[in-house]
Amino acid sequence: MASAILRLSRHFATKNTGIMSRGSGSTASAVCRAAPRRTAVSTASGAILPKPDKTSFGLIRMTIVVVPFLYVGTLISKNFAALLEEHDIFVPEDDDDDD
């Protein structure tokens, strides 16, 4: 029952995709060539797929990426704050509350 529902949903999903086959051939083969399907953990025959390759990001790689961007962001904000203070757009007031 579940496989019939799955086939029916696939049929409706691929019915109006607009994929046209060139030459003589069925539209089902054109759909399979255009967008191959892969289930999450198994093939259509039921075989379990191997684990996908995992790219590890170590502490060194993370540091190489994060530190330069933090430094550049700090320089930009420092220069912008100096520009605002130079044009008297934002100057903190010196309030002495010695009550």
N, C-alpha and C positions, 0 to 999 in steps of 0.2 A: 504494500500500500504506500509506504513512504517513498519507494523508488519511483512509483508511478507519479506521485505528486512532484517529485524532483524533476522527472523528465518533462512533465507538463509545464512546470515553472521555467525550465530551461528553454522549452519551445516558445513560450510567450516572450521570454526575455530576448531571444535571438531573432524573433519573427520580424521586428521592425527596426533592426539595427542599421539598415541601409548599406550593408556590405554586399557588393555585387561581385559575382564570380566572373572571371574572364574566360571566354571559351566555353566549352561544354563541361559541366560539372554541377554537382548539387550545391545548394546553398549551405548545407551543413558542413561540407568539407571546406568551403570558403571561410566559414566562421571559425572552424578549428585552426586554419592556417593563420588567420588574422589575429586571433586572441587565444593563445593556448591557455588551457585551464590547469591549475594545480591545486589539489586539495591541501589542507593544512599539514596533515601528518601521514597520509597514505595515498597510494596511487589508485587508479580506477580498479585495478585487479586486487587491491587489498594489501599490497606490500607496504611496509613501513619505510618511509623516506629517511635518509641520513640527516643528521643534524646540520643546519646551515652553518657556514663559516662565521665565526665571531671575531670582530675586530676589537681588540682590547685597547683601551685608552688608559695608559698609565699616568702616574703622577707627573712624570717628566713631560709627556705630551700635553697634558692639561696646563702645566705651568708655562710651557712655550707659547700656548695660545692666550692664556688669561693675562699674564703679566704685561706684555706689550700693550694690549688694549686698555688695561687699567691705567698704565702710564700715560698713554695718549689722551685718554679721557680726563685724567688729572691735569695735564698741560692745557687742554682746551678750556676746562672750567676755570683754571687759574688765570689764563689770559683774558677770558671773557669777564671775569670779576674785576680785573684791573681796568679793562675798557669801560665798564659801567662806572667804576669809581672815578675814572679820569673825566668822564663827561657829566659827572654829578647826577647820574640817573638813579643810582642806588648807593647811598652813602650811609652807613650806620651812624646813628646819633650817639654822642657821648653823654649819656645821662648819668649824672652823679646823684644818687639817692642816699645822701648821708644824713638822713633825718634823725 
